[in-house]
Amino acid sequence: MIALALVVGIGAYQFGTRVRAPIDKVKTQAIHGTDVTIGQGILDFIKSRGIKLVSEGFKPTWGAEQVGDHEWVVSYVFEVGRQSHWASWRVNTKTGSVKPANDLARQVSEGTP
């Protein structure tokens, strides 16, 4: 039982460490035409579009899923009413490229309403 707990704990730590790099890559990208990073400005961008985020229960959060050797999909997930919404980017940790994967991510990255 202790061995299983150690394996799970170490695995969670390693995955958390690996996930941090692609998330940080997206969060540190500047919103086009500004000095504001995506990580700093995404919440204000969403609110500026008239979207009212849920203030109780589920809180907006960042997450990442590895989809290839160096490929990740990084998402900022939030709720409006009882529906989940997200902005997602494709990140290549080898080349450092960050590309919007959906329309909301493109709008955030380009700073367009």
C-alpha positions in Angstrom: 0.0 0.0 0.0 2.8 2.4 0.8 4.6 1.5 -2.4 1.4 2.3 -4.4 1.1 5.7 -2.6 4.7 6.5 -3.5 4.3 5.6 -7.1 1.1 7.7 -7.4 2.7 10.6 -5.6 5.9 10.6 -7.6 3.9 10.2 -10.9 1.6 13.1 -10.0 4.6 15.3 -9.1 6.4 14.4 -12.4 3.2 15.0 -14.5 2.6 18.3 -12.7 6.1 19.4 -13.4 5.8 18.4 -17.1 2.5 20.1 -17.4 3.8 23.4 -16.0 6.1 24.0 -19.0 3.5 24.1 -21.7 1.0 26.0 -19.6 3.7 28.6 -18.7 4.6 28.9 -22.4 1.0 30.0 -23.2 0.6 32.1 -20.1 3.8 34.1 -20.9 2.8 34.9 -24.5 2.0 38.6 -25.0 -1.5 39.4 -26.2 -0.9 40.9 -29.7 -0.4 44.7 -29.6 -0.1 44.9 -25.8 2.4 44.4 -23.0 0.0 42.1 -21.2 0.6 38.4 -21.2 -2.2 35.9 -21.9 -1.9 34.7 -18.3 -2.3 38.2 -16.9 -5.1 39.3 -19.3 -7.2 36.3 -20.2 -9.8 36.9 -17.4 -10.2 40.6 -18.3 -10.4 39.7 -22.0 -13.2 37.2 -21.3 -15.1 39.7 -19.1 -14.7 42.5 -21.7 -16.7 40.4 -24.1 -19.7 40.6 -21.7 -19.2 37.0 -20.5 -20.3 36.6 -16.9 -18.3 33.9 -15.3 -19.6 31.7 -12.5 -18.4 33.1 -9.2 -19.3 30.1 -7.1 -18.2 26.4 -7.4 -16.0 25.8 -10.4 -13.2 28.4 -10.7 -11.5 29.2 -14.0 -8.4 27.0 -14.3 -5.5 26.1 -16.6 -4.9 22.5 -17.8 -2.8 20.6 -20.3 -3.0 17.4 -22.2 -0.1 15.8 -23.9 -1.1 14.7 -27.4 2.3 13.7 -28.9 6.0 13.5 -28.1 6.4 17.2 -27.7 2.8 18.3 -28.5 0.4 19.6 -25.9 -3.0 21.2 -25.9 -3.2 23.8 -23.2 -6.6 25.1 -22.1 -8.1 27.8 -19.9 -11.4 26.4 -18.8 -14.3 28.5 -17.3 -18.0 28.2 -16.7 -20.8 30.4 -17.9 -24.0 29.4 -16.3 -23.7 25.6 -16.1 -21.7 25.2 -19.3 -18.0 24.8 -19.6 -16.1 26.9 -22.1 -12.4 27.0 -23.0 -9.7 28.7 -24.9 -7.1 26.2 -26.2 -3.7 26.5 -27.7 -1.4 23.8 -29.3 2.1 24.0 -27.8 5.2 22.3 -29.1 7.7 22.1 -26.3 10.6 21.2 -28.6 10.2 24.2 -31.0 8.5 26.5 -28.5 5.6 27.3 -30.9 2.2 28.3 -29.5 -0.8 28.3 -31.9 -4.4 28.9 -31.1 -6.5 25.7 -31.3 -9.9 27.4 -31.2 -11.6 30.7 -32.0 -11.6 32.0 -28.5 -7.8 31.3 -28.1 -7.2 33.1 -31.4 -9.2 36.1 -30.3 -7.3 36.3 -27.0 -3.9 35.9 -28.7 -4.7 38.5 -31.3 -6.4 40.8 -28.8 -9.5 41.0 -31.0 -13.1 41.1 -29.7 
